[in-house]
């Protein structure tokens, strides 16, 4: 089978490797013929040259596997040792070894779910990040009437804005250095702030401080500090960005003086929330046309990743066609 290999910073190479077969599946695993894959912000540090670590992929090992780094996939089940999945089923979810830029992928069946076959594969791929956001917002409990700020209005941040607004947030503020005013209406953003998070947080009046701040940027320390600065007394911070370091400094004095709550976590109950994402998308069809902005053939994978690390107005989710 073909697979793309990240053989250096900013450089993919297509190779031929032995295809997995039904006999390679362990209990609970599914063999998927990949159709589409979404580029996630968590994939980008590796494209830029971050060293592969064993913990970066659940499969472990000392070298990145062919197809790495991509975990948001859509495909057709070829073989299954999971009771909920059968050959021929169209599924969306996680490539559990983060090796989704390949012709065939072996994955954990609990991280996959069927979806509406009327959706193009390049649209259905958005159900995976939507499932992540739905799960995270579920953990927050009742957000009704709260002023919410979402720092980072990339693909994940936009979904947070939409879901929080639909869950009853009173006012949603979207903060990003890229002008996202063109997407505000579709994604439920009441106030667009085109600014760095540091400048925004430093300039807030007391009455404008959000009760909930979602950090949807990640990959550096500064924005977490900005969220602490911005949050209203008694407020809550959801850190959803990906940390690039195992330890982050935290302004604990400010946290204590403001009585703040810091929340973080990963997505559990994956099959359940993938199904919920399908229902959510059916109820909000405006997202189908507004979320995926760029589709690249897999032969242009380097260009697709290069675009993803250079966000621009009008660019949201970047998707690869894998067939």
C-alpha positions, 0 to 999 in steps of 0.5 A: 500500500502507499503511505506518506512518510514525514522524513524531515521538517516540512517534507513528506515522501510517498512510499510503498509499505506492506499493507495490514490484513485481517490477520493483523487485527487484535480484538477490538481493532478495525481495518479501514480503507482511508478516504479522507483525513483532517489536519489537526493543530496537534499534528503541526509541531511534527511537520515543523520538526518536533522530534517524534517521541514514543508517547506521541503515538499510542502505538509506541516505538522509536520512529514515527510510523508511515502515515504519521502524523494524522489521526482524524480519518474517514474511511470504509471498514475492510475487516473488523474484530470489533462487534459494532463494526462490519465490512462495508461500513463508512466510519469516522473517528480516530486513527489510533496510531496517528498514522492516517496518511495511508491507504489502509489504517488499523485502528481501535474500533471504540474510536470509530463510528458510522456516519450519514453516508450522504455526507462527502468523506471530506465533510464527514471528517469534521465529525471527529473534532466536533465530537471532541468539542462536544465532549469538552463542553459537556464536562463544563456543565451548564454554561447558560447565560455566561460570557465566554471568550474563546482564545484562538478561532482556528478550526477547534476554536470556531467549533467551541464558539458554535457549541457554546452558543448553542448550549446557551452562552450569553455572549461569545467573544472570539479572539484571534490574530487573524481576522475572523469577522467573516465567519462570526455569524455562522459560528455564533461569535457575538464579538470578534477581537482581532488581536493577540491574546496578551493585548486583549487580556491586558485591555479588558475592563472589569465588567467585560471579563469572561466567566469562562475562557477557552484556550484553543491555541496551545503549543506555547505558554503565553496564552494560558497566562493570558487566560488567567489575566482575562478571566473574571473572579470566580471564573473558569478556564478550559485549557484545550490547546495541546501543550508542547512541554510537560510542565507549564508555569502557572500564575498561581497567585492570580489563580488563587486571588481570583478563585479561578478553576482550571480544567483540561482533559482528553476525549472519552466515550469516543463512539458515543460523542461521534454519534452525537456529533453526527446528530449535531451536524444534522441539526446545524447544516450551516456548518457543513458548508462553513467549516472545511475551507480547503481540500487537497489531494494526498499528493499535495500533503506537504502543501496542505500542512504548509497552509495549516501552519500559516492561518489566514482569513477564510481558511478553517479546516484543511482536509486531505483526500486519501483516495 
